[in-house]
Amino acid sequence: MTDVLVCVKRVPDASGEVVLTEAGDSVDGRYAGYTMSAHEECALEIAVGIAGESDGEVTVLSLGEEDCVEQLRAAVAVGAHAAVRIDALADAFGPGDVAAAIASAVREKEAGGASYDLVLLGNDAADTGDHQVGIRLAHLLERPVVAGALTVTVAEGRAEVRADTATGTEVYELPLPAVATVLEGGVQPRYPSISGRMRAKKTPIEVLEPGVEPRGNGRLGLRVLPPPDSQVEVLGQGEGAAARLAQVLRELGVVR
């Protein structure tokens, strides 16, 4: 039996135009709406698969105020069994603070008799690009960790992690308990069923205190880069464009 904890974050939906808050220190999601990142959706899919094969359970956890319950219930709708909210103002917590708060919650659950064989997180935060929480969490829990995981499978007390690296795909074998940060693309997240949505509405949300005093993220501000310049050249009209088109193709090396 493998029990898995999946950590998710309420982030603005960045499928449209990215807009910053007036202070310029975070992404404004008031008009775009909120969701969980694609990395975390894949982490949740991996967790549900692992737990289903071993009769284990999936717990989803998020740090934030009452509004992040929306993301917790969305996770329950696609297969998580339990949900935990660390009651805190997320913007006041930097990556190190978040990792410490999650580690505190894991220890608190362990003290109550619950334990997690595997902790999965998104590879990075979809709104701020932080890549730190998973690594910091593993250090605090003194567990092995792999970042950039595409797939994770568990057998005989060990996790096999296929990860994306700068030199290609590599496979790691870790003893449990372990931590992995998941990169989107390795699995296809499932859609919630009607029964899953109904169950999510009735699932109680456990609320925990952070257990740490946040020090903040030290971020001075975010910047949205302008779109790259683009140029259009009209090659001509009709048959008159053929010669210029052939010349362009030769310049690009498409034809000789």
N, C-alpha and C positions, 0 to 999 in steps of 0.2 A: 504494500500500500504506500503510495507516494502522495504526500500532501504538499501543495504548491501555493505560495503566496505571490500574487501579482500586484505590483505597485503601479498605479495609474495617476495621471495628472489632468486636471481640467484645464484645457488650453483653448485659445481662440481658433476657430475654423479658418485656416489660412488658404483655403481653396480659391478665394478671391483676392482682392487687393489687400495688402498688408498695411494696416494703419496703426500708428503709435499713439499712445496716450499723450495728453498735453505735456506731461512732465518728460516724455521721451524715454522713459525707463522700462516700458513694457509694451506688449502688443495689445491694442484695444479690440476687444471682441464683442462690444455692445451691439454692433450692427451686423457682424458676420455670424454670431452665434458661437457656441462652445461645443467641444467634443473631446475625445481622447486621441492621442496621436496614433498614426498608422503603425508605428513601432509597437506600441502597447497593445493594439488590437491583435497583432501577430503574436505577442507574448501571451496574451490571453488564450488564443487559439492553441498554442503549444501546450499551455497548462491544462486546458480542458482535455486535450488528447491524452496527455500523460496520466492525469488523474482517472480518466475513463478506463484506461487499460489496466490500472492497478487497484481499482475500487478506492481511490483516494479522493480527496476533496480539494477544491480550489477556493481560496479566500482572496478577495480583491481589497486593496487598501488605497486610500487617498488621503493626502493632507490638505485640508482646506476648510472653508466655512460650509454652511448648510447647502449652498448651491452645488457643491461637487457631488451631492447625493445623486444627481442626474447621471453622472458618469458611472457611479457605483452600481446603480440599478441597470444601466445599459450593459454592464459586465455580467451581472447576474442573469440578464435576459438571454445571454449566449452561452451560459453554462457554469458560471461561478456559483458556489454553494453558499457562501457567506460574504459579508461585506463589513469593512471596518473604516471608520473615518477618524483621523487624528484632527481634533478640533483646534484649528489655528488659522491665522491670517497668512495665506500662502505667500503673498508678496513680501512679507517680513522675513522669510526663510531663504537663505542662500543654499547652494548645493550641499555644503557641509552640514548645515542645520537640518536639512531634509533627511540626509543619511542618518544623522544622529537620532532624529525623531523616529524614523522607521526602525532603527536598531533597538531603541528603547521599547517600542511596541512589540517587536519580536521577543525580546527578553521578558516582557510582561506576560505575553501569551505563554511562553515556555514555563514561567513560574506558576501559571495556572494549569499546567499539564498539557498544553497544546504545543506542537512543534511543526516546523516547516522543513521538509527535506530539500526543497528547492525554492529559491526566491528569484523571480523574473521581473525585470524592469525594461522599459524602452531604452534603446541605445543612447538617446539624447532627448532633451526637452524640446518639444516642437515649437515652443514660443521663444525661448531664449538661447537654444543651442547648447546648453550645458551638457557635457559628457561625463560629469563627475560622480553623480549620485551612486550609481551601481558599484563603482570601484571603491568609493569611500565606505559604502555600506558593508561590502565584503571585508574590508580591512577592520572595521569596527566589530564585526561578528566573527572575525578570524576564520573566514571560509575561503576556499578557492573560488576564483572568478574568471569568466571568459567574456570579453566584450565583442560586440558585432556578431552575435549568434544568428544564424539563419534557421537552423533546426536544433532541437534538443530531444533526445530520447533517453529513457532510463531503463536499466536492467541490472538486476543483481546488486543493488546498492551503489551503482555508479551511473554517472550521466555522460553520454556521448554528445559533444557539442560540435556542430559544423559551423565554422565562423568565416566571415569575410575579412580578409586582411589586405594590406597593401600589395602583397606578392601573390594573392590568389586565395583560394579556399583551403582552409586547414581544418583538421579534425582533432579535437582534444577529448581526453577521457578524465573525468573528475570524480573523486570520491564524494559521496553525499554526507552531510548537507553542503550545498554549493549555491553560488549566485551566478546568474548570467544576464547580460543585457542583450536585448533582441533587436535585430535590424529587420525592417520590413522587407518583404520579397521572398522569404524562404517558405512561407506557408500562406494559404488563402484564408483570411478570417471568414467566419460563418456569419450569416444573418440571423437575427433573433426570430424565434417562432412565436406564434400567438400564445402558446402555453408558457413559453419562456418569459414573455412580457407580463403575463398575469402573475407568474411566480415572483417576478422581480418587484411588483407592486406590494406584495405581501411580505417580502423578506425583511426582517428587522436589520437596521444599521447600527452596529455597535460603535459607540463613541468613546475614544480614549483621549487623554490629555497628552500634549507633546512630550513631556518628560525631559525637555531641554529648553534652555533660554536661547532664543535665536540671536545670532550676531550679525545677520544680514548678508547680502551677497556682494557688497562692495562695488556694485555695478554703477558706473557713471552715467551710462545711457546707451540706447540702441540707435542704429542708423539704418534707414532703408536706402539701399543703393539705387541710383537712377537706372532706368532701363538702358541697355546698350544701344549705341547709335546704330542705325540701319540705313543703308543706301540702296536705292533701286535704280537700275539702269534699263531704260527701254531700248531693246536691241533693234527695234524696227517694226515694221508691219508687213504681214504677208510674206511673200517670197523674198522681199528685200532684207528680211532679218536672218536669212539662212547663213549668209557668209559671216556675219558678226557672231552668230550662235556657234558656228564651227570654230571660230577664233577663240571664243571664251572657253569652249570645251578643251581646246588644246592648251590654253593657259592653265586650266585646272588639272591637266594631266589625265582627263577622262579618255581622250582619244589622241592619236598621234598623226 
